[in-house]
Amino acid sequence: MRGVGYGCIHNYYSTHDDILELTNKCGDTYLGPPPFRRNAIEAAAPDIVNHDLTDLVGGHNEYRGTAAEFLVM
């Protein structure tokens, strides 16, 4: 699937994101592992770049308000 796009995959996450924690638990229980997490993507691929926003984003609804700060990383 990565061959379809261009550039690299940027994974922005915060360990304070309770919404993703809840959806992960539901997905693991009913559907198997979800395609998103509230942590780094552990893969040996140079085109995956993780951005830990835990110090900047205190919850799921704070990504939008702080996007100008972290999208320039």
CHARMM-style PDB file with segment names, atoms N, HN, CA, C and O in Angstrom:
ATOM      1  N   MET     1       0.815  -1.199   0.000  1.00  0.00      PROA
ATOM      2  CA  MET     1       0.000   0.000   0.000  1.00  0.00      PROA
ATOM      3  C   MET     1       0.857   1.261   0.000  1.00  0.00      PROA
ATOM      4  O   MET     1       0.476   2.263  -0.605  1.00  0.00      PROA
ATOM      5  N   ARG     2       2.002   1.227   0.666  1.00  0.00      PROA
ATOM      6  HN  ARG     2       2.312   0.413   1.157  1.00  0.00      PROA
ATOM      7  CA  ARG     2       2.842   2.415   0.697  1.00  0.00      PROA
ATOM      8  C   ARG     2       3.333   2.812  -0.681  1.00  0.00      PROA
ATOM      9  O   ARG     2       3.599   3.990  -0.921  1.00  0.00      PROA
ATOM     10  N   GLY     3       3.458   1.867  -1.584  1.00  0.00      PROA
ATOM     11  HN  GLY     3       3.242   0.911  -1.389  1.00  0.00      PROA
ATOM     12  CA  GLY     3       3.942   2.171  -2.923  1.00  0.00      PROA
ATOM     13  C   GLY     3       2.981   3.030  -3.734  1.00  0.00      PROA
ATOM     14  O   GLY     3       3.372   3.602  -4.751  1.00  0.00      PROA
ATOM     15  N   VAL     4       1.745   3.125  -3.302  1.00  0.00      PROA
ATOM     16  HN  VAL     4       1.428   2.660  -2.475  1.00  0.00      PROA
ATOM     17  CA  VAL     4       0.735   3.877  -4.033  1.00  0.00      PROA
ATOM     18  C   VAL     4       0.943   5.379  -3.880  1.00  0.00      PROA
ATOM     19  O   VAL     4       0.746   6.129  -4.836  1.00  0.00      PROA
ATOM     20  N   GLY     5       1.340   5.829  -2.689  1.00  0.00      PROA
ATOM     21  HN  GLY     5       1.501   5.220  -1.913  1.00  0.00      PROA
ATOM     22  CA  GLY     5       1.475   7.264  -2.419  1.00  0.00      PROA
ATOM     23  C   GLY     5       2.880   7.768  -2.673  1.00  0.00      PROA
ATOM     24  O   GLY     5       3.760   7.032  -3.118  1.00  0.00      PROA
ATOM     25  N   TYR     6       3.061   9.019  -2.385  1.00  0.00      PROA
ATOM     26  HN  TYR     6       2.345   9.617  -2.024  1.00  0.00      PROA
ATOM     27  CA  TYR     6       4.359   9.654  -2.567  1.00  0.00      PROA
ATOM     28  C   TYR     6       4.859  10.165  -1.230  1.00  0.00      PROA
ATOM     29  O   TYR     6       4.060  10.438  -0.335  1.00  0.00      PROA
ATOM     30  N   GLY     7       6.159  10.299  -1.083  1.00  0.00      PROA
ATOM     31  HN  GLY     7       6.808  10.078  -1.810  1.00  0.00      PROA
ATOM     32  CA  GLY     7       6.721  10.835   0.146  1.00  0.00      PROA
ATOM     33  C   GLY     7       6.675   9.825   1.269  1.00  0.00      PROA
ATOM     34  O   GLY     7       6.847   8.624   1.058  1.00  0.00      PROA
ATOM     35  N   CYS     8       6.438  10.335   2.472  1.00  0.00      PROA
ATOM     36  HN  CYS     8       6.298  11.311   2.643  1.00  0.00      PROA
ATOM     37  CA  CYS     8       6.430   9.453   3.622  1.00  0.00      PROA
ATOM     38  C   CYS     8       5.143   9.620   4.429  1.00  0.00      PROA
ATOM     39  O   CYS     8       4.372  10.557   4.222  1.00  0.00      PROA
ATOM     40  N   ILE     9       4.940   8.698   5.341  1.00  0.00      PROA
ATOM     41  HN  ILE     9       5.567   7.937   5.510  1.00  0.00      PROA
ATOM     42  CA  ILE     9       3.782   8.711   6.221  1.00  0.00      PROA
ATOM     43  C   ILE     9       4.180   9.424   7.505  1.00  0.00      PROA
ATOM     44  O   ILE     9       5.158   9.045   8.149  1.00  0.00      PROA
ATOM     45  N   HSD    10       3.433  10.446   7.877  1.00  0.00      PROA
ATOM     46  HN  HSD    10       2.638  10.754   7.353  1.00  0.00      PROA
ATOM     47  CA  HSD    10       3.668  11.156   9.135  1.00  0.00      PROA
ATOM     48  C   HSD    10       2.602  10.737  10.123  1.00  0.00      PROA
ATOM     49  O   HSD    10       1.410  10.930   9.882  1.00  0.00      PROA
ATOM     50  N   ASN    11       3.027  10.164  11.234  1.00  0.00      PROA
ATOM     51  HN  ASN    11       3.995  10.007  11.430  1.00  0.00      PROA
ATOM     52  CA  ASN    11       2.132   9.698  12.289  1.00  0.00      PROA
ATOM     53  C   ASN    11       2.233  10.666  13.468  1.00  0.00      PROA
ATOM     54  O   ASN    11       3.240  10.686  14.177  1.00  0.00      PROA
ATOM     55  N   TYR    12       1.187  11.466  13.674  1.00  0.00      PROA
ATOM     56  HN  TYR    12       0.369  11.450  13.098  1.00  0.00      PROA
ATOM     57  CA  TYR    12       1.130  12.409  14.786  1.00  0.00      PROA
ATOM     58  C   TYR    12       0.287  11.787  15.882  1.00  0.00      PROA
ATOM     59  O   TYR    12      -0.841  11.366  15.627  1.00  0.00      PROA
ATOM     60  N   TYR    13       0.813  11.721  17.102  1.00  0.00      PROA
ATOM     61  HN  TYR    13       1.730  12.063  17.309  1.00  0.00      PROA
ATOM     62  CA  TYR    13       0.072  11.064  18.174  1.00  0.00      PROA
ATOM     63  C   TYR    13       0.364  11.712  19.529  1.00  0.00      PROA
ATOM     64  O   TYR    13       1.383  12.376  19.721  1.00  0.00      PROA
ATOM     65  N   SER    14      -0.563  11.495  20.454  1.00  0.00      PROA
ATOM     66  HN  SER    14      -1.390  10.956  20.298  1.00  0.00      PROA
ATOM     67  CA  SER    14      -0.397  11.922  21.836  1.00  0.00      PROA
ATOM     68  C   SER    14      -0.865  10.783  22.726  1.00  0.00      PROA
ATOM     69  O   SER    14      -1.939  10.226  22.498  1.00  0.00      PROA
ATOM     70  N   THR    15      -0.090  10.430  23.724  1.00  0.00      PROA
ATOM     71  HN  THR    15       0.782  10.882  23.910  1.00  0.00      PROA
ATOM     72  CA  THR    15      -0.505   9.372  24.637  1.00  0.00      PROA
ATOM     73  C   THR    15      -1.636   9.847  25.546  1.00  0.00      PROA
ATOM     74  O   THR    15      -2.182   9.057  26.316  1.00  0.00      PROA
ATOM     75  N   HSD    16      -1.992  11.131  25.464  1.00  0.00      PROA
ATOM     76  HN  HSD    16      -1.548  11.773  24.839  1.00  0.00      PROA
ATOM     77  CA  HSD    16      -3.119  11.673  26.223  1.00  0.00      PROA
ATOM     78  C   HSD    16      -4.432  11.562  25.451  1.00  0.00      PROA
ATOM     79  O   HSD    16      -5.465  12.015  25.945  1.00  0.00      PROA
ATOM     80  N   ASP    17      -4.423  10.984  24.276  1.00  0.00      PROA
ATOM     81  HN  ASP    17      -3.584  10.617  23.875  1.00  0.00      PROA
ATOM     82  CA  ASP    17      -5.606  10.907  23.423  1.00  0.00      PROA
ATOM     83  C   ASP    17      -6.510   9.768  23.894  1.00  0.00      PROA
ATOM     84  O   ASP    17      -6.348   8.622  23.476  1.00  0.00      PROA
ATOM     85  N   ASP    18      -7.459  10.094  24.766  1.00  0.00      PROA
ATOM     86  HN  ASP    18      -7.591  11.025  25.106  1.00  0.00      PROA
ATOM     87  CA  ASP    18      -8.349   9.084  25.335  1.00  0.00      PROA
ATOM     88  C   ASP    18      -9.342   8.528  24.322  1.00  0.00      PROA
ATOM     89  O   ASP    18      -9.790   7.390  24.463  1.00  0.00      PROA
ATOM     90  N   ILE    19      -9.694   9.307  23.307  1.00  0.00      PROA
ATOM     91  HN  ILE    19      -9.331  10.231  23.193  1.00  0.00      PROA
ATOM     92  CA  ILE    19     -10.612   8.825  22.274  1.00  0.00      PROA
ATOM     93  C   ILE    19      -9.968   7.674  21.503  1.00  0.00      PROA
ATOM     94  O   ILE    19     -10.609   6.650  21.271  1.00  0.00      PROA
ATOM     95  N   LEU    20      -8.719   7.834  21.111  1.00  0.00      PROA
ATOM     96  HN  LEU    20      -8.198   8.666  21.300  1.00  0.00      PROA
ATOM     97  CA  LEU    20      -8.048   6.747  20.404  1.00  0.00      PROA
ATOM     98  C   LEU    20      -7.832   5.544  21.309  1.00  0.00      PROA
ATOM     99  O   LEU    20      -7.881   4.406  20.845  1.00  0.00      PROA
ATOM    100  N   GLU    21      -7.597   5.779  22.586  1.00  0.00      PROA
ATOM    101  HN  GLU    21      -7.558   6.704  22.963  1.00  0.00      PROA
ATOM    102  CA  GLU    21      -7.457   4.658  23.512  1.00  0.00      PROA
ATOM    103  C   GLU    21      -8.759   3.850  23.563  1.00  0.00      PROA
ATOM    104  O   GLU    21      -8.731   2.620  23.528  1.00  0.00      PROA
ATOM    105  N   LEU    22      -9.889   4.541  23.645  1.00  0.00      PROA
ATOM    106  HN  LEU    22      -9.912   5.541  23.673  1.00  0.00      PROA
ATOM    107  CA  LEU    22     -11.189   3.875  23.695  1.00  0.00      PROA
ATOM    108  C   LEU    22     -11.484   3.126  22.398  1.00  0.00      PROA
ATOM    109  O   LEU    22     -11.918   1.975  22.434  1.00  0.00      PROA
ATOM    110  N   THR    23     -11.251   3.769  21.254  1.00  0.00      PROA
ATOM    111  HN  THR    23     -10.898   4.705  21.225  1.00  0.00      PROA
ATOM    112  CA  THR    23     -11.524   3.095  19.980  1.00  0.00      PROA
ATOM    113  C   THR    23     -10.588   1.913  19.763  1.00  0.00      PROA
ATOM    114  O   THR    23     -10.975   0.920  19.146  1.00  0.00      PROA
ATOM    115  N   ASN    24      -9.370   2.011  20.263  1.00  0.00      PROA
ATOM    116  HN  ASN    24      -9.056   2.818  20.764  1.00  0.00      PROA
ATOM    117  CA  ASN    24      -8.453   0.878  20.166  1.00  0.00      PROA
ATOM    118  C   ASN    24      -8.979  -0.305  20.951  1.00  0.00      PROA
ATOM    119  O   ASN    24      -8.936  -1.437  20.467  1.00  0.00      PROA
ATOM    120  N   LYS    25      -9.481  -0.062  22.166  1.00  0.00      PROA
ATOM    121  HN  LYS    25      -9.517   0.857  22.559  1.00  0.00      PROA
ATOM    122  CA  LYS    25     -10.016  -1.150  22.981  1.00  0.00      PROA
ATOM    123  C   LYS    25     -11.217  -1.787  22.303  1.00  0.00      PROA
ATOM    124  O   LYS    25     -11.336  -3.012  22.278  1.00  0.00      PROA
ATOM    125  N   CYS    26     -12.107  -0.973  21.755  1.00  0.00      PROA
ATOM    126  HN  CYS    26     -12.010   0.022  21.775  1.00  0.00      PROA
ATOM    127  CA  CYS    26     -13.286  -1.496  21.049  1.00  0.00      PROA
ATOM    128  C   CYS    26     -12.870  -2.269  19.807  1.00  0.00      PROA
ATOM    129  O   CYS    26     -13.378  -3.360  19.548  1.00  0.00      PROA
ATOM    130  N   GLY    27     -11.951  -1.708  19.046  1.00  0.00      PROA
ATOM    131  HN  GLY    27     -11.538  -0.822  19.256  1.00  0.00      PROA
ATOM    132  CA  GLY    27     -11.488  -2.378  17.823  1.00  0.00      PROA
ATOM    133  C   GLY    27     -10.808  -3.691  18.125  1.00  0.00      PROA
ATOM    134  O   GLY    27     -11.055  -4.683  17.438  1.00  0.00      PROA
ATOM    135  N   ASP    28      -9.948  -3.727  19.145  1.00  0.00      PROA
ATOM    136  HN  ASP    28      -9.748  -2.921  19.703  1.00  0.00      PROA
ATOM    137  CA  ASP    28      -9.262  -4.959  19.513  1.00  0.00      PROA
ATOM    138  C   ASP    28     -10.263  -6.031  19.927  1.00  0.00      PROA
ATOM    139  O   ASP    28     -10.082  -7.211  19.625  1.00  0.00      PROA
ATOM    140  N   THR    29     -11.315  -5.612  20.617  1.00  0.00      PROA
ATOM    141  HN  THR    29     -11.462  -4.654  20.862  1.00  0.00      PROA
ATOM    142  CA  THR    29     -12.304  -6.559  21.119  1.00  0.00      PROA
ATOM    143  C   THR    29     -13.189  -7.107  20.015  1.00  0.00      PROA
ATOM    144  O   THR    29     -13.440  -8.311  19.964  1.00  0.00      PROA
ATOM    145  N   TYR    30     -13.664  -6.240  19.130  1.00  0.00      PROA
ATOM    146  HN  TYR    30     -13.460  -5.262  19.172  1.00  0.00      PROA
ATOM    147  CA  TYR    30     -14.677  -6.641  18.157  1.00  0.00      PROA
ATOM    148  C   TYR    30     -14.174  -6.838  16.725  1.00  0.00      PROA
ATOM    149  O   TYR    30     -14.740  -7.638  15.980  1.00  0.00      PROA
ATOM    150  N   LEU    31     -13.148  -6.140  16.343  1.00  0.00      PROA
ATOM    151  HN  LEU    31     -12.688  -5.491  16.948  1.00  0.00      PROA
ATOM    152  CA  LEU    31     -12.740  -6.159  14.939  1.00  0.00      PROA
ATOM    153  C   LEU    31     -11.305  -6.601  14.705  1.00  0.00      PROA
ATOM    154  O   LEU    31     -10.891  -6.769  13.558  1.00  0.00      PROA
ATOM    155  N   GLY    32     -10.555  -6.788  15.751  1.00  0.00      PROA
ATOM    156  HN  GLY    32     -10.892  -6.652  16.683  1.00  0.00      PROA
ATOM    157  CA  GLY    32      -9.130  -7.021  15.609  1.00  0.00      PROA
ATOM    158  C   GLY    32      -8.414  -5.686  15.746  1.00  0.00      PROA
ATOM    159  O   GLY    32      -9.068  -4.668  15.968  1.00  0.00      PROA
ATOM    160  N   PRO    33      -7.107  -5.658  15.621  1.00  0.00      PROA
ATOM    161  CA  PRO    33      -6.353  -4.413  15.822  1.00  0.00      PROA
ATOM    162  C   PRO    33      -6.780  -3.310  14.861  1.00  0.00      PROA
ATOM    163  O   PRO    33      -6.880  -3.547  13.657  1.00  0.00      PROA
ATOM    164  N   PRO    34      -7.038  -2.091  15.380  1.00  0.00      PROA
ATOM    165  CA  PRO    34      -7.409  -0.978  14.506  1.00  0.00      PROA
ATOM    166  C   PRO    34      -6.195  -0.443  13.755  1.00  0.00      PROA
ATOM    167  O   PRO    34      -5.060  -0.720  14.144  1.00  0.00      PROA
ATOM    168  N   PRO    35      -6.417   0.323  12.683  1.00  0.00      PROA
ATOM    169  CA  PRO    35      -5.300   0.834  11.883  1.00  0.00      PROA
ATOM    170  C   PRO    35      -4.647   2.072  12.489  1.00  0.00      PROA
ATOM    171  O   PRO    35      -3.732   2.636  11.890  1.00  0.00      PROA
ATOM    172  N   PHE    36      -5.093   2.498  13.649  1.00  0.00      PROA
ATOM    173  HN  PHE    36      -5.837   2.040  14.136  1.00  0.00      PROA
ATOM    174  CA  PHE    36      -4.532   3.685  14.274  1.00  0.00      PROA
ATOM    175  C   PHE    36      -4.259   3.407  15.741  1.00  0.00      PROA
ATOM    176  O   PHE    36      -4.909   2.559  16.353  1.00  0.00      PROA
ATOM    177  N   ARG    37      -3.332   4.098  16.283  1.00  0.00      PROA
ATOM    178  HN  ARG    37      -2.804   4.787  15.786  1.00  0.00      PROA
ATOM    179  CA  ARG    37      -2.956   3.946  17.691  1.00  0.00      PROA
ATOM    180  C   ARG    37      -2.661   5.316  18.270  1.00  0.00      PROA
ATOM    181  O   ARG    37      -2.593   6.307  17.543  1.00  0.00      PROA
ATOM    182  N   ARG    38      -2.488   5.366  19.561  1.00  0.00      PROA
ATOM    183  HN  ARG    38      -2.543   4.561  20.152  1.00  0.00      PROA
ATOM    184  CA  ARG    38      -2.087   6.621  20.183  1.00  0.00      PROA
ATOM    185  C   ARG    38      -0.620   6.542  20.607  1.00  0.00      PROA
ATOM    186  O   ARG    38      -0.230   7.024  21.671  1.00  0.00      PROA
ATOM    187  N   ASN    39       0.164   5.929  19.753  1.00  0.00      PROA
ATOM    188  HN  ASN    39      -0.152   5.537  18.889  1.00  0.00      PROA
ATOM    189  CA  ASN    39       1.593   5.806  19.991  1.00  0.00      PROA
ATOM    190  C   ASN    39       2.325   5.707  18.653  1.00  0.00      PROA
ATOM    191  O   ASN    39       1.713   5.807  17.589  1.00  0.00      PROA
ATOM    192  N   ALA    40       3.614   5.515  18.718  1.00  0.00      PROA
ATOM    193  HN  ALA    40       4.112   5.434  19.581  1.00  0.00      PROA
ATOM    194  CA  ALA    40       4.433   5.449  17.507  1.00  0.00      PROA
ATOM    195  C   ALA    40       4.111   4.202  16.693  1.00  0.00      PROA
ATOM    196  O   ALA    40       3.705   3.175  17.239  1.00  0.00      PROA
ATOM    197  N   ILE    41       4.295   4.306  15.392  1.00  0.00      PROA
ATOM    198  HN  ILE    41       4.624   5.140  14.949  1.00  0.00      PROA
ATOM    199  CA  ILE    41       4.187   3.142  14.516  1.00  0.00      PROA
ATOM    200  C   ILE    41       5.549   2.468  14.526  1.00  0.00      PROA
ATOM    201  O   ILE    41       6.544   3.047  14.088  1.00  0.00      PROA
ATOM    202  N   GLU    42       5.586   1.260  15.020  1.00  0.00      PROA
ATOM    203  HN  GLU    42       4.778   0.790  15.376  1.00  0.00      PROA
ATOM    204  CA  GLU    42       6.844   0.521  15.103  1.00  0.00      PROA
ATOM    205  C   GLU    42       7.028  -0.272  13.818  1.00  0.00      PROA
ATOM    206  O   GLU    42       6.455  -1.350  13.658  1.00  0.00      PROA
ATOM    207  N   ALA    43       7.814   0.255  12.920  1.00  0.00      PROA
ATOM    208  HN  ALA    43       8.280   1.131  13.050  1.00  0.00      PROA
ATOM    209  CA  ALA    43       8.061  -0.424  11.649  1.00  0.00      PROA
ATOM    210  C   ALA    43       9.459  -0.076  11.169  1.00  0.00      PROA
ATOM    211  O   ALA    43       9.947   1.037  11.367  1.00  0.00      PROA
ATOM    212  N   ALA    44      10.076  -1.028  10.551  1.00  0.00      PROA
ATOM    213  HN  ALA    44       9.680  -1.932  10.390  1.00  0.00      PROA
ATOM    214  CA  ALA    44      11.408  -0.807  10.001  1.00  0.00      PROA
ATOM    215  C   ALA    44      11.275  -0.264   8.588  1.00  0.00      PROA
ATOM    216  O   ALA    44      11.695  -0.899   7.620  1.00  0.00      PROA
ATOM    217  N   ALA    45      10.691   0.910   8.484  1.00  0.00      PROA
ATOM    218  HN  ALA    45      10.350   1.426   9.269  1.00  0.00      PROA
ATOM    219  CA  ALA    45      10.500   1.532   7.174  1.00  0.00      PROA
ATOM    220  C   ALA    45      10.958   2.985   7.255  1.00  0.00      PROA
ATOM    221  O   ALA    45      10.487   3.730   8.115  1.00  0.00      PROA
ATOM    222  N   PRO    46      11.851   3.391   6.391  1.00  0.00      PROA
ATOM    223  CA  PRO    46      12.377   4.763   6.456  1.00  0.00      PROA
ATOM    224  C   PRO    46      11.350   5.826   6.091  1.00  0.00      PROA
ATOM    225  O   PRO    46      11.563   7.007   6.365  1.00  0.00      PROA
ATOM    226  N   ASP    47      10.235   5.424   5.474  1.00  0.00      PROA
ATOM    227  HN  ASP    47      10.062   4.464   5.251  1.00  0.00      PROA
ATOM    228  CA  ASP    47       9.259   6.422   5.055  1.00  0.00      PROA
ATOM    229  C   ASP    47       8.127   6.623   6.072  1.00  0.00      PROA
ATOM    230  O   ASP    47       7.113   7.243   5.750  1.00  0.00      PROA
ATOM    231  N   ILE    48       8.294   6.103   7.300  1.00  0.00      PROA
ATOM    232  HN  ILE    48       9.118   5.599   7.562  1.00  0.00      PROA
ATOM    233  CA  ILE    48       7.341   6.350   8.384  1.00  0.00      PROA
ATOM    234  C   ILE    48       8.023   7.241   9.404  1.00  0.00      PROA
ATOM    235  O   ILE    48       9.052   6.881   9.976  1.00  0.00      PROA
ATOM    236  N   VAL    49       7.428   8.424   9.628  1.00  0.00      PROA
ATOM    237  HN  VAL    49       6.591   8.716   9.164  1.00  0.00      PROA
ATOM    238  CA  VAL    49       7.993   9.392  10.558  1.00  0.00      PROA
ATOM    239  C   VAL    49       6.995   9.602  11.695  1.00  0.00      PROA
ATOM    240  O   VAL    49       5.874  10.056  11.461  1.00  0.00      PROA
ATOM    241  N   ASN    50       7.392   9.279  12.913  1.00  0.00      PROA
ATOM    242  HN  ASN    50       8.302   8.911  13.103  1.00  0.00      PROA
ATOM    243  CA  ASN    50       6.540   9.457  14.080  1.00  0.00      PROA
ATOM    244  C   ASN    50       6.788  10.810  14.720  1.00  0.00      PROA
ATOM    245  O   ASN    50       7.928  11.262  14.823  1.00  0.00      PROA
ATOM    246  N   HSD    51       5.702  11.457  15.151  1.00  0.00      PROA
ATOM    247  HN  HSD    51       4.776  11.090  15.067  1.00  0.00      PROA
ATOM    248  CA  HSD    51       5.781  12.744  15.839  1.00  0.00      PROA
ATOM    249  C   HSD    51       5.019  12.624  17.155  1.00  0.00      PROA
ATOM    250  O   HSD    51       3.789  12.588  17.158  1.00  0.00      PROA
ATOM    251  N   ASP    52       5.733  12.563  18.258  1.00  0.00      PROA
ATOM    252  HN  ASP    52       6.732  12.593  18.255  1.00  0.00      PROA
ATOM    253  CA  ASP    52       5.119  12.456  19.581  1.00  0.00      PROA
ATOM    254  C   ASP    52       4.691  13.844  20.041  1.00  0.00      PROA
ATOM    255  O   ASP    52       5.534  14.692  20.334  1.00  0.00      PROA
ATOM    256  N   LEU    53       3.379  14.078  20.103  1.00  0.00      PROA
ATOM    257  HN  LEU    53       2.694  13.389  19.864  1.00  0.00      PROA
ATOM    258  CA  LEU    53       2.830  15.378  20.490  1.00  0.00      PROA
ATOM    259  C   LEU    53       2.317  15.384  21.921  1.00  0.00      PROA
ATOM    260  O   LEU    53       1.562  16.277  22.306  1.00  0.00      PROA
ATOM    261  N   THR    54       2.717  14.397  22.712  1.00  0.00      PROA
ATOM    262  HN  THR    54       3.331  13.671  22.400  1.00  0.00      PROA
ATOM    263  CA  THR    54       2.219  14.255  24.073  1.00  0.00      PROA
ATOM    264  C   THR    54       2.404  15.523  24.891  1.00  0.00      PROA
ATOM    265  O   THR    54       1.522  15.875  25.673  1.00  0.00      PROA
ATOM    266  N   ASP    55       3.516  16.213  24.735  1.00  0.00      PROA
ATOM    267  HN  ASP    55       4.233  15.927  24.099  1.00  0.00      PROA
ATOM    268  CA  ASP    55       3.761  17.451  25.498  1.00  0.00      PROA
ATOM    269  C   ASP    55       2.930  18.620  24.992  1.00  0.00      PROA
ATOM    270  O   ASP    55       2.764  19.607  25.710  1.00  0.00      PROA
ATOM    271  N   LEU    56       2.412  18.536  23.790  1.00  0.00      PROA
ATOM    272  HN  LEU    56       2.547  17.735  23.207  1.00  0.00      PROA
ATOM    273  CA  LEU    56       1.671  19.633  23.165  1.00  0.00      PROA
ATOM    274  C   LEU    56       0.162  19.404  23.149  1.00  0.00      PROA
ATOM    275  O   LEU    56      -0.614  20.351  23.279  1.00  0.00      PROA
ATOM    276  N   VAL    57      -0.253  18.150  22.990  1.00  0.00      PROA
ATOM    277  HN  VAL    57       0.377  17.380  22.884  1.00  0.00      PROA
ATOM    278  CA  VAL    57      -1.672  17.804  22.850  1.00  0.00      PROA
ATOM    279  C   VAL    57      -2.126  17.037  24.088  1.00  0.00      PROA
ATOM    280  O   VAL    57      -1.658  15.930  24.353  1.00  0.00      PROA
ATOM    281  N   GLY    58      -3.044  17.640  24.841  1.00  0.00      PROA
ATOM    282  HN  GLY    58      -3.424  18.540  24.626  1.00  0.00      PROA
ATOM    283  CA  GLY    58      -3.515  17.032  26.080  1.00  0.00      PROA
ATOM    284  C   GLY    58      -4.735  16.151  25.918  1.00  0.00      PROA
ATOM    285  O   GLY    58      -5.148  15.505  26.881  1.00  0.00      PROA
ATOM    286  N   GLY    59      -5.327  16.099  24.733  1.00  0.00      PROA
ATOM    287  HN  GLY    59      -4.992  16.624  23.951  1.00  0.00      PROA
ATOM    288  CA  GLY    59      -6.509  15.282  24.485  1.00  0.00      PROA
ATOM    289  C   GLY    59      -6.877  15.297  23.019  1.00  0.00      PROA
ATOM    290  O   GLY    59      -6.324  16.072  22.237  1.00  0.00      PROA
ATOM    291  N   HSD    60      -7.808  14.442  22.650  1.00  0.00      PROA
ATOM    292  HN  HSD    60      -8.256  13.813  23.285  1.00  0.00      PROA
ATOM    293  CA  HSD    60      -8.172  14.258  21.249  1.00  0.00      PROA
ATOM    294  C   HSD    60      -8.624  15.548  20.563  1.00  0.00      PROA
ATOM    295  O   HSD    60      -8.300  15.767  19.395  1.00  0.00      PROA
ATOM    296  N   ASN    61      -9.345  16.383  21.249  1.00  0.00      PROA
ATOM    297  HN  ASN    61      -9.608  16.205  22.197  1.00  0.00      PROA
ATOM    298  CA  ASN    61      -9.879  17.611  20.654  1.00  0.00      PROA
ATOM    299  C   ASN    61      -8.863  18.745  20.569  1.00  0.00      PROA
ATOM    300  O   ASN    61      -9.199  19.825  20.084  1.00  0.00      PROA
ATOM    301  N   GLU    62      -7.655  18.533  21.019  1.00  0.00      PROA
ATOM    302  HN  GLU    62      -7.383  17.656  21.414  1.00  0.00      PROA
ATOM    303  CA  GLU    62      -6.639  19.588  20.995  1.00  0.00      PROA
ATOM    304  C   GLU    62      -5.739  19.557  19.765  1.00  0.00      PROA
ATOM    305  O   GLU    62      -4.947  20.479  19.570  1.00  0.00      PROA
ATOM    306  N   TYR    63      -5.835  18.529  18.934  1.00  0.00      PROA
ATOM    307  HN  TYR    63      -6.478  17.780  19.092  1.00  0.00      PROA
ATOM    308  CA  TYR    63      -4.992  18.477  17.729  1.00  0.00      PROA
ATOM    309  C   TYR    63      -5.261  19.680  16.833  1.00  0.00      PROA
ATOM    310  O   TYR    63      -4.331  20.338  16.366  1.00  0.00      PROA
ATOM    311  N   ARG    64      -6.519  19.954  16.601  1.00  0.00      PROA
ATOM    312  HN  ARG    64      -7.274  19.419  16.980  1.00  0.00      PROA
ATOM    313  CA  ARG    64      -6.893  21.034  15.675  1.00  0.00      PROA
ATOM    314  C   ARG    64      -6.371  22.396  16.151  1.00  0.00      PROA
ATOM    315  O   ARG    64      -5.852  23.171  15.347  1.00  0.00      PROA
ATOM    316  N   GLY    65      -6.501  22.688  17.423  1.00  0.00      PROA
ATOM    317  HN  GLY    65      -6.923  22.059  18.076  1.00  0.00      PROA
ATOM    318  CA  GLY    65      -6.072  23.978  17.945  1.00  0.00      PROA
ATOM    319  C   GLY    65      -4.568  24.171  17.967  1.00  0.00      PROA
ATOM    320  O   GLY    65      -4.088  25.304  18.017  1.00  0.00      PROA
ATOM    321  N   THR    66      -3.821  23.081  17.932  1.00  0.00      PROA
ATOM    322  HN  THR    66      -4.211  22.161  17.891  1.00  0.00      PROA
ATOM    323  CA  THR    66      -2.360  23.182  17.979  1.00  0.00      PROA
ATOM    324  C   THR    66      -1.698  22.791  16.658  1.00  0.00      PROA
ATOM    325  O   THR    66      -0.472  22.727  16.579  1.00  0.00      PROA
ATOM    326  N   ALA    67      -2.485  22.533  15.637  1.00  0.00      PROA
ATOM    327  HN  ALA    67      -3.481  22.585  15.701  1.00  0.00      PROA
ATOM    328  CA  ALA    67      -1.945  22.067  14.350  1.00  0.00      PROA
ATOM    329  C   ALA    67      -0.898  22.999  13.775  1.00  0.00      PROA
ATOM    330  O   ALA    67       0.086  22.536  13.198  1.00  0.00      PROA
ATOM    331  N   ALA    68      -1.083  24.289  13.917  1.00  0.00      PROA
ATOM    332  HN  ALA    68      -1.883  24.665  14.385  1.00  0.00      PROA
ATOM    333  CA  ALA    68      -0.111  25.245  13.363  1.00  0.00      PROA
ATOM    334  C   ALA    68       1.264  25.055  14.008  1.00  0.00      PROA
ATOM    335  O   ALA    68       2.288  25.311  13.375  1.00  0.00      PROA
ATOM    336  N   GLU    69       1.287  24.614  15.242  1.00  0.00      PROA
ATOM    337  HN  GLU    69       0.455  24.405  15.756  1.00  0.00      PROA
ATOM    338  CA  GLU    69       2.571  24.401  15.938  1.00  0.00      PROA
ATOM    339  C   GLU    69       3.258  23.123  15.506  1.00  0.00      PROA
ATOM    340  O   GLU    69       4.476  23.107  15.329  1.00  0.00      PROA
ATOM    341  N   PHE    70       2.489  22.035  15.330  1.00  0.00      PROA
ATOM    342  HN  PHE    70       1.500  22.048  15.474  1.00  0.00      PROA
ATOM    343  CA  PHE    70       3.168  20.765  15.046  1.00  0.00      PROA
ATOM    344  C   PHE    70       3.283  20.443  13.564  1.00  0.00      PROA
ATOM    345  O   PHE    70       4.103  19.597  13.205  1.00  0.00      PROA
ATOM    346  N   LEU    71       2.529  21.052  12.706  1.00  0.00      PROA
ATOM    347  HN  LEU    71       1.863  21.739  12.998  1.00  0.00      PROA
ATOM    348  CA  LEU    71       2.654  20.746  11.279  1.00  0.00      PROA
ATOM    349  C   LEU    71       3.911  21.333  10.643  1.00  0.00      PROA
ATOM    350  O   LEU    71       4.230  21.007   9.500  1.00  0.00      PROA
ATOM    351  N   VAL    72       4.616  22.178  11.352  1.00  0.00      PROA
ATOM    352  HN  VAL    72       4.356  22.443  12.281  1.00  0.00      PROA
ATOM    353  CA  VAL    72       5.868  22.735  10.839  1.00  0.00      PROA
ATOM    354  C   VAL    72       7.067  21.929  11.318  1.00  0.00      PROA
ATOM    355  O   VAL    72       8.208  22.308  11.055  1.00  0.00      PROA
ATOM    356  N   MET    73       6.829  20.825  12.016  1.00  0.00      PROA
ATOM    357  HN  MET    73       5.902  20.516  12.230  1.00  0.00      PROA
ATOM    358  CA  MET    73       7.919  19.993  12.537  1.00  0.00      PROA
ATOM    359  C   MET    73       8.688  19.348  11.414  1.00  0.00      PROA
ATOM    360  OT1 MET    73       9.643  18.612  11.662  1.00  0.00      PROA
TER     361      MET     73
END
